[in-house]
């Protein structure tokens, strides 16, 4: 196999990985917006940041990328509090707000 084919294959693989990363980031942004809206808080900067990327097996024992995204939100408009979105492949595992001890959790409708 020539080095040109190897280089082309590597570039295609890197492009695919980058494109998939953008799609997963958009999925994480939608999850962060949703959890902030349900809690009645403001998602700051309207974005998320990739904090961790690793491999993990799903329920079918297939290896998937596990991504942990970090975002910030505000409950008063003048503070920054952390939140996380966890993805495995295309599946949202959880989206959480890290609540300060002084903040009350709103009641879930029944």
VMD Tcl script that builds the backbone (N, CA, C; Angstrom):
set m [mol new atoms 330]
animate dup $m
set s [atomselect $m all]
$s set {name element resname resid chain x y z} {
  {N N UNK 1 A 0.853 -1.181 0.000}
  {CA C UNK 1 A 0.000 0.000 0.000}
  {C C UNK 1 A 0.892 1.236 0.000}
  {N N UNK 2 A 0.535 2.195 -0.811}
  {CA C UNK 2 A 1.363 3.394 -0.915}
  {C C UNK 2 A 1.081 4.342 0.249}
  {N N UNK 3 A 2.027 5.199 0.507}
  {CA C UNK 3 A 1.890 6.121 1.620}
  {C C UNK 3 A 0.780 7.142 1.350}
  {N N UNK 4 A 0.481 7.421 0.072}
  {CA C UNK 4 A -0.588 8.358 -0.251}
  {C C UNK 4 A -1.949 7.834 0.181}
  {N N UNK 5 A -2.155 6.528 -0.006}
  {CA C UNK 5 A -3.422 5.931 0.433}
  {C C UNK 5 A -3.546 5.932 1.948}
  {N N UNK 6 A -2.452 5.653 2.623}
  {CA C UNK 6 A -2.464 5.678 4.088}
  {C C UNK 6 A -2.755 7.089 4.576}
  {N N UNK 7 A -2.101 8.075 3.992}
  {CA C UNK 7 A -2.338 9.469 4.374}
  {C C UNK 7 A -3.783 9.874 4.114}
  {N N UNK 8 A -4.324 9.489 2.969}
  {CA C UNK 8 A -5.712 9.805 2.651}
  {C C UNK 8 A -6.664 9.148 3.641}
  {N N UNK 9 A -6.407 7.902 4.003}
  {CA C UNK 9 A -7.258 7.203 4.968}
  {C C UNK 9 A -7.203 7.873 6.335}
  {N N UNK 10 A -6.022 8.292 6.751}
  {CA C UNK 10 A -5.882 8.981 8.040}
  {C C UNK 10 A -6.627 10.308 8.015}
  {N N UNK 11 A -6.505 11.050 6.927}
  {CA C UNK 11 A -7.209 12.339 6.831}
  {C C UNK 11 A -8.719 12.163 6.816}
  {N N UNK 12 A -9.203 11.133 6.125}
  {CA C UNK 12 A -10.646 10.855 6.124}
  {C C UNK 12 A -11.115 10.487 7.524}
  {N N UNK 13 A -10.338 9.660 8.234}
  {CA C UNK 13 A -10.707 9.258 9.598}
  {C C UNK 13 A -10.714 10.461 10.537}
  {N N UNK 14 A -9.733 11.336 10.415}
  {CA C UNK 14 A -9.712 12.538 11.255}
  {C C UNK 14 A -10.881 13.463 10.945}
  {N N UNK 15 A -11.220 13.600 9.675}
  {CA C UNK 15 A -12.371 14.420 9.295}
  {C C UNK 15 A -13.669 13.862 9.846}
  {N N UNK 16 A -13.832 12.554 9.755}
  {CA C UNK 16 A -15.040 11.916 10.304}
  {C C UNK 16 A -15.117 12.130 11.815}
  {N N UNK 17 A -13.986 11.926 12.513}
  {CA C UNK 17 A -13.961 12.096 13.964}
  {C C UNK 17 A -14.312 13.531 14.342}
  {N N UNK 18 A -13.791 14.510 13.603}
  {CA C UNK 18 A -14.098 15.915 13.867}
  {C C UNK 18 A -15.581 16.195 13.639}
  {N N UNK 19 A -16.128 15.694 12.525}
  {CA C UNK 19 A -17.541 15.910 12.194}
  {C C UNK 19 A -18.448 15.287 13.264}
  {N N UNK 20 A -18.166 14.074 13.691}
  {CA C UNK 20 A -18.941 13.418 14.740}
  {C C UNK 20 A -18.847 14.190 16.052}
  {N N UNK 21 A -17.678 14.732 16.348}
  {CA C UNK 21 A -17.514 15.534 17.557}
  {C C UNK 21 A -18.394 16.766 17.542}
  {N N UNK 22 A -18.513 17.414 16.378}
  {CA C UNK 22 A -19.402 18.580 16.267}
  {C C UNK 22 A -20.862 18.191 16.483}
  {N N UNK 23 A -21.269 17.048 15.918}
  {CA C UNK 23 A -22.645 16.583 16.103}
  {C C UNK 23 A -22.929 16.264 17.565}
  {N N UNK 24 A -21.987 15.642 18.239}
  {CA C UNK 24 A -22.177 15.310 19.664}
  {C C UNK 24 A -22.210 16.570 20.510}
  {N N UNK 25 A -21.417 17.567 20.136}
  {CA C UNK 25 A -21.432 18.840 20.866}
  {C C UNK 25 A -22.795 19.502 20.749}
  {N N UNK 26 A -23.391 19.492 19.555}
  {CA C UNK 26 A -24.731 20.063 19.369}
  {C C UNK 26 A -25.771 19.309 20.193}
  {N N UNK 27 A -25.645 18.001 20.274}
  {CA C UNK 27 A -26.539 17.194 21.106}
  {C C UNK 27 A -26.398 17.582 22.570}
  {N N UNK 28 A -25.166 17.794 23.017}
  {CA C UNK 28 A -24.920 18.191 24.410}
  {C C UNK 28 A -25.462 19.591 24.688}
  {N N UNK 29 A -25.361 20.503 23.723}
  {CA C UNK 29 A -25.905 21.857 23.915}
  {C C UNK 29 A -27.418 21.791 24.076}
  {N N UNK 30 A -28.082 20.985 23.258}
  {CA C UNK 30 A -29.542 20.842 23.388}
  {C C UNK 30 A -29.920 20.262 24.747}
  {N N UNK 31 A -29.159 19.289 25.235}
  {CA C UNK 31 A -29.436 18.696 26.547}
  {C C UNK 31 A -29.213 19.719 27.657}
  {N N UNK 32 A -28.152 20.522 27.556}
  {CA C UNK 32 A -27.879 21.547 28.568}
  {C C UNK 32 A -28.972 22.607 28.574}
  {N N UNK 33 A -29.411 23.026 27.392}
  {CA C UNK 33 A -30.514 23.998 27.323}
  {C C UNK 33 A -31.777 23.448 27.976}
  {N N UNK 34 A -32.050 22.187 27.694}
  {CA C UNK 34 A -33.256 21.565 28.229}
  {C C UNK 34 A -33.225 21.483 29.751}
  {N N UNK 35 A -32.113 21.038 30.306}
  {CA C UNK 35 A -32.034 20.906 31.763}
  {C C UNK 35 A -32.070 22.288 32.423}
  {N N UNK 36 A -31.477 23.288 31.804}
  {CA C UNK 36 A -31.527 24.645 32.361}
  {C C UNK 36 A -32.938 25.210 32.294}
  {N N UNK 37 A -33.616 24.970 31.185}
  {CA C UNK 37 A -34.989 25.465 31.044}
  {C C UNK 37 A -35.903 24.819 32.081}
  {N N UNK 38 A -35.775 23.506 32.271}
  {CA C UNK 38 A -36.610 22.822 33.270}
  {C C UNK 38 A -36.349 23.327 34.681}
  {N N UNK 39 A -35.098 23.700 34.968}
  {CA C UNK 39 A -34.761 24.181 36.309}
  {C C UNK 39 A -35.017 25.676 36.465}
  {N N UNK 40 A -35.331 26.366 35.382}
  {CA C UNK 40 A -35.591 27.800 35.470}
  {C C UNK 40 A -34.344 28.630 35.669}
  {N N UNK 41 A -33.216 28.179 35.117}
  {CA C UNK 41 A -31.960 28.914 35.222}
  {C C UNK 41 A -31.479 29.261 33.816}
  {N N UNK 42 A -30.445 30.104 33.741}
  {CA C UNK 42 A -29.935 30.585 32.462}
  {C C UNK 42 A -28.660 29.837 32.090}
  {N N UNK 43 A -28.640 29.256 30.881}
  {CA C UNK 43 A -27.432 28.647 30.341}
  {C C UNK 43 A -26.517 29.772 29.882}
  {N N UNK 44 A -25.335 29.832 30.457}
  {CA C UNK 44 A -24.409 30.912 30.123}
  {C C UNK 44 A -23.595 30.563 28.889}
  {N N UNK 45 A -23.309 31.536 28.078}
  {CA C UNK 45 A -22.488 31.417 26.869}
  {C C UNK 45 A -23.111 30.530 25.801}
  {N N UNK 46 A -24.270 29.933 26.058}
  {CA C UNK 46 A -24.975 29.083 25.091}
  {C C UNK 46 A -24.070 28.025 24.459}
  {N N UNK 47 A -23.174 27.442 25.263}
  {CA C UNK 47 A -22.266 26.439 24.729}
  {C C UNK 47 A -21.836 25.464 25.812}
  {N N UNK 48 A -21.188 24.398 25.363}
  {CA C UNK 48 A -20.604 23.403 26.254}
  {C C UNK 48 A -19.148 23.206 25.847}
  {N N UNK 49 A -18.350 22.645 26.747}
  {CA C UNK 49 A -16.944 22.366 26.467}
  {C C UNK 49 A -16.673 20.897 26.767}
  {N N UNK 50 A -15.945 20.248 25.883}
  {CA C UNK 50 A -15.579 18.851 26.095}
  {C C UNK 50 A -14.551 18.774 27.213}
  {N N UNK 51 A -14.889 18.032 28.251}
  {CA C UNK 51 A -13.987 17.908 29.398}
  {C C UNK 51 A -13.250 16.573 29.381}
  {N N UNK 52 A -13.917 15.514 28.911}
  {CA C UNK 52 A -13.290 14.197 28.901}
  {C C UNK 52 A -13.817 13.384 27.721}
  {N N UNK 53 A -12.929 12.626 27.102}
  {CA C UNK 53 A -13.281 11.732 26.008}
  {C C UNK 53 A -12.614 10.395 26.282}
  {N N UNK 54 A -13.413 9.335 26.262}
  {CA C UNK 54 A -12.872 8.000 26.505}
  {C C UNK 54 A -13.704 6.946 25.813}
  {N N UNK 55 A -13.301 5.704 25.977}
  {CA C UNK 55 A -14.024 4.576 25.406}
  {C C UNK 55 A -14.765 3.831 26.502}
  {N N UNK 56 A -15.944 3.325 26.160}
  {CA C UNK 56 A -16.767 2.599 27.128}
  {C C UNK 56 A -17.679 1.649 26.363}
  {N N UNK 57 A -18.012 0.528 26.958}
  {CA C UNK 57 A -18.923 -0.422 26.322}
  {C C UNK 57 A -20.362 -0.051 26.654}
  {N N UNK 58 A -21.247 -0.175 25.646}
  {CA C UNK 58 A -22.659 0.098 25.865}
  {C C UNK 58 A -23.365 -1.176 26.336}
  {N N UNK 59 A -24.694 -1.143 26.386}
  {CA C UNK 59 A -25.473 -2.281 26.871}
  {C C UNK 59 A -25.311 -3.519 25.991}
  {N N UNK 60 A -24.967 -3.322 24.721}
  {CA C UNK 60 A -24.763 -4.437 23.789}
  {C C UNK 60 A -23.295 -4.852 23.703}
  {N N UNK 61 A -22.484 -4.366 24.621}
  {CA C UNK 61 A -21.053 -4.656 24.698}
  {C C UNK 61 A -20.265 -4.135 23.498}
  {N N UNK 62 A -20.801 -3.135 22.797}
  {CA C UNK 62 A -20.066 -2.495 21.718}
  {C C UNK 62 A -19.308 -1.298 22.286}
  {N N UNK 63 A -18.104 -1.082 21.801}
  {CA C UNK 63 A -17.280 0.018 22.285}
  {C C UNK 63 A -17.779 1.320 21.654}
  {N N UNK 64 A -18.025 2.289 22.493}
  {CA C UNK 64 A -18.507 3.612 22.067}
  {C C UNK 64 A -17.633 4.682 22.729}
  {N N UNK 65 A -17.646 5.860 22.113}
  {CA C UNK 65 A -16.991 6.994 22.756}
  {C C UNK 65 A -17.893 7.518 23.857}
  {N N UNK 66 A -17.291 7.794 25.017}
  {CA C UNK 66 A -18.009 8.416 26.129}
  {C C UNK 66 A -17.463 9.830 26.261}
  {N N UNK 67 A -18.353 10.788 26.167}
  {CA C UNK 67 A -17.957 12.196 26.230}
  {C C UNK 67 A -18.590 12.854 27.446}
  {N N UNK 68 A -17.796 13.666 28.119}
  {CA C UNK 68 A -18.278 14.458 29.245}
  {C C UNK 68 A -18.120 15.926 28.863}
  {N N UNK 69 A -19.249 16.629 28.835}
  {CA C UNK 69 A -19.246 18.046 28.489}
  {C C UNK 69 A -19.544 18.864 29.736}
  {N N UNK 70 A -18.893 20.003 29.848}
  {CA C UNK 70 A -19.054 20.937 30.958}
  {C C UNK 70 A -19.750 22.182 30.434}
  {N N UNK 71 A -20.654 22.752 31.237}
  {CA C UNK 71 A -21.265 24.036 30.897}
  {C C UNK 71 A -21.480 24.816 32.174}
  {N N UNK 72 A -21.781 26.082 32.021}
  {CA C UNK 72 A -22.056 26.930 33.178}
  {C C UNK 72 A -23.445 27.530 33.055}
  {N N UNK 73 A -24.075 27.712 34.198}
  {CA C UNK 73 A -25.399 28.312 34.247}
  {C C UNK 73 A -25.438 29.306 35.398}
  {N N UNK 74 A -26.485 30.118 35.420}
  {CA C UNK 74 A -26.649 31.097 36.482}
  {C C UNK 74 A -28.075 31.052 36.995}
  {N N UNK 75 A -28.210 31.101 38.302}
  {CA C UNK 75 A -29.541 31.145 38.898}
  {C C UNK 75 A -29.956 32.570 39.259}
  {N N UNK 76 A -28.983 33.478 39.363}
  {CA C UNK 76 A -29.296 34.857 39.730}
  {C C UNK 76 A -28.931 35.863 38.651}
  {N N UNK 77 A -28.128 35.461 37.691}
  {CA C UNK 77 A -27.684 36.374 36.644}
  {C C UNK 77 A -26.322 36.978 36.912}
  {N N UNK 78 A -25.804 36.811 38.128}
  {CA C UNK 78 A -24.484 37.373 38.432}
  {C C UNK 78 A -23.537 36.341 39.057}
  {N N UNK 79 A -23.794 35.075 38.799}
  {CA C UNK 79 A -22.884 34.029 39.270}
  {C C UNK 79 A -22.744 32.962 38.186}
  {N N UNK 80 A -21.744 32.104 38.333}
  {CA C UNK 80 A -21.510 31.026 37.378}
  {C C UNK 80 A -21.440 29.716 38.162}
  {N N UNK 81 A -22.322 28.791 37.807}
  {CA C UNK 81 A -22.384 27.491 38.473}
  {C C UNK 81 A -22.182 26.394 37.430}
  {N N UNK 82 A -21.595 25.256 37.831}
  {CA C UNK 82 A -21.263 24.212 36.843}
  {C C UNK 82 A -22.399 23.242 36.577}
  {N N UNK 83 A -22.357 22.669 35.387}
  {CA C UNK 83 A -23.262 21.600 34.998}
  {C C UNK 83 A -22.532 20.657 34.057}
  {N N UNK 84 A -23.052 19.441 33.917}
  {CA C UNK 84 A -22.406 18.430 33.079}
  {C C UNK 84 A -23.426 17.705 32.218}
  {N N UNK 85 A -22.988 17.297 31.030}
  {CA C UNK 85 A -23.757 16.420 30.148}
  {C C UNK 85 A -22.853 15.237 29.830}
  {N N UNK 86 A -23.392 14.021 29.998}
  {CA C UNK 86 A -22.645 12.802 29.710}
  {C C UNK 86 A -23.289 12.087 28.529}
  {N N UNK 87 A -22.470 11.753 27.506}
  {CA C UNK 87 A -22.939 11.046 26.321}
  {C C UNK 87 A -22.154 9.740 26.160}
  {N N UNK 88 A -22.837 8.713 25.679}
  {CA C UNK 88 A -22.168 7.488 25.229}
  {C C UNK 88 A -22.682 7.225 23.826}
  {N N UNK 89 A -21.820 7.381 22.839}
  {CA C UNK 89 A -22.269 7.278 21.455}
  {C C UNK 89 A -23.255 8.389 21.163}
  {N N UNK 90 A -24.432 8.042 20.658}
  {CA C UNK 90 A -25.481 9.027 20.370}
  {C C UNK 90 A -26.470 9.180 21.513}
  {N N UNK 91 A -26.225 8.550 22.623}
  {CA C UNK 91 A -27.188 8.518 23.728}
  {C C UNK 91 A -26.783 9.458 24.861}
  {N N UNK 92 A -27.726 10.268 25.309}
  {CA C UNK 92 A -27.490 11.129 26.463}
  {C C UNK 92 A -27.672 10.278 27.712}
  {N N UNK 93 A -26.605 10.121 28.491}
  {CA C UNK 93 A -26.697 9.362 29.736}
  {C C UNK 93 A -27.317 10.203 30.839}
  {N N UNK 94 A -26.873 11.450 30.951}
  {CA C UNK 94 A -27.463 12.355 31.938}
  {C C UNK 94 A -27.033 13.787 31.646}
  {N N UNK 95 A -27.827 14.704 32.148}
  {CA C UNK 95 A -27.522 16.137 32.101}
  {C C UNK 95 A -27.856 16.671 33.480}
  {N N UNK 96 A -26.853 17.222 34.151}
  {CA C UNK 96 A -27.007 17.606 35.553}
  {C C UNK 96 A -26.543 19.020 35.818}
  {N N UNK 97 A -27.231 19.667 36.734}
  {CA C UNK 97 A -26.787 20.937 37.285}
  {C C UNK 97 A -26.188 20.641 38.651}
  {N N UNK 98 A -25.036 21.224 38.929}
  {CA C UNK 98 A -24.444 21.092 40.261}
  {C C UNK 98 A -25.025 22.234 41.086}
  {N N UNK 99 A -25.921 21.887 41.998}
  {CA C UNK 99 A -26.642 22.892 42.774}
  {C C UNK 99 A -25.842 23.313 43.999}
  {N N UNK 100 A -25.758 24.610 44.262}
  {CA C UNK 100 A -25.129 25.052 45.501}
  {C C UNK 100 A -26.008 24.686 46.686}
  {N N UNK 101 A -25.421 24.612 47.845}
  {CA C UNK 101 A -26.143 24.191 49.043}
  {C C UNK 101 A -27.288 25.135 49.389}
  {N N UNK 102 A -27.215 26.398 48.982}
  {CA C UNK 102 A -28.246 27.372 49.346}
  {C C UNK 102 A -29.403 27.416 48.353}
  {N N UNK 103 A -29.290 26.693 47.236}
  {CA C UNK 103 A -30.341 26.736 46.220}
  {C C UNK 103 A -31.336 25.610 46.447}
  {N N UNK 104 A -32.623 25.948 46.411}
  {CA C UNK 104 A -33.655 24.934 46.572}
  {C C UNK 104 A -33.968 24.275 45.231}
  {N N UNK 105 A -34.220 22.982 45.261}
  {CA C UNK 105 A -34.593 22.240 44.060}
  {C C UNK 105 A -36.071 22.452 43.819}
  {N N UNK 106 A -36.474 22.877 42.585}
  {CA C UNK 106 A -37.918 23.055 42.327}
  {C C UNK 106 A -38.626 21.701 42.304}
  {N N UNK 107 A -39.874 21.714 42.760}
  {CA C UNK 107 A -40.662 20.482 42.776}
  {C C UNK 107 A -40.996 20.061 41.349}
  {N N UNK 108 A -40.883 18.758 41.082}
  {CA C UNK 108 A -41.255 18.188 39.781}
  {C C UNK 108 A -42.769 18.053 39.730}
  {N N UNK 109 A -43.397 18.426 38.602}
  {CA C UNK 109 A -44.835 18.233 38.497}
  {C C UNK 109 A -45.164 16.752 38.440}
  {N N UNK 110 A -46.259 16.366 39.057}
  {CA C UNK 110 A -46.635 14.942 39.117}
  {C C UNK 110 A -47.304 14.469 37.859}
}
mol reanalyze $m
mol bondsrecalc $m
mol representation Tube
mol addrep $m
